[in-house]
């Protein structure tokens, strides 16, 4: 494992891919992987890109990679694709759309299937992010699947969250404002050469203004950037907005808080997964017995749940 991590640190794509595969497959070596990576993490800037389907997330991600590479930055990309409810596989379309970067040794792109995980990410995304961080990438872009109001997991993972919208999507802002619009650090109105772009920008400005009412103390004012990613128009402005937000986070001590919250969420997820795994093991029979007693009215569900947790966490 030390040798594998060493080769990943040297930028060898096969070693990086192997480590992420161990993470995705929940390998028995996963704990060893995490222990070996830990001393080398915490350096990469993590940018999440999210938004409803059809706004051009993959095109925007690819364009942003181009812009960051012009700045001399090594870039990792985790592109989350929806998976089949039947086979569990994914089309991996994001990787297909980013083929222009395939031969760049300083860009690593990995498509990951959601495998039924809700929230816009794959369950393995946090650990895959650690792999790319430890491998020395300066920036890691995490592109979510097309999301709606409640799929906001990316905010717990990213230092900066970019929410993309596009004109001509009907009541897109109204439909999304209860969820993903509140998590944005940077707004991007892509496909800005289409009719309706100005109206979308205006609606966003009004929403930001209303959200800021009554806010005390220092706060980040989300910029709204117009882009046409397919033509590389406005992408430099997005990169500037990301740099501006990163500087603000550092100056106000918010970056450290965000990364602390990320670690806390990761620990909680690992602990909950361990409990779920115990149900499938020694807790299965206990669960079956308690479920029968609750169904028969011999025990209330809260008492049964307490007994189940106590039984599966002992020993």
Buried (B, 14 or more C-beta within 10 A) or exposed (E): BEEBBEBBBEBBBEBBBBBBBBBBEEEEBBEBBBEBBEEBBEEBBBBBBBBBEBBBBBBBBBBBBBBBBEEEBBBBBBBBBBBEEEEEEBEBEBBEBBEEBEEBEBBBBBBBBBBEBEBBBBBBBBBBBBBBBBBBBBBBBBBBBBBBBEBBBBBBBBBBBBBBBBBEBEEBBEBBBEBBBBBBBBBBBBBBEEEBBEEBBEBBEEBBEEBEEEEEEEEBEBBBBBBBBBEBBBBBBBBBBBEBBBEBBEEBEBBEEBBEEBEEBBEEBBEEEEEEEBBEEEBEEBBEBBBEBBEEEEBEEEEBBEBBBEBBEEE
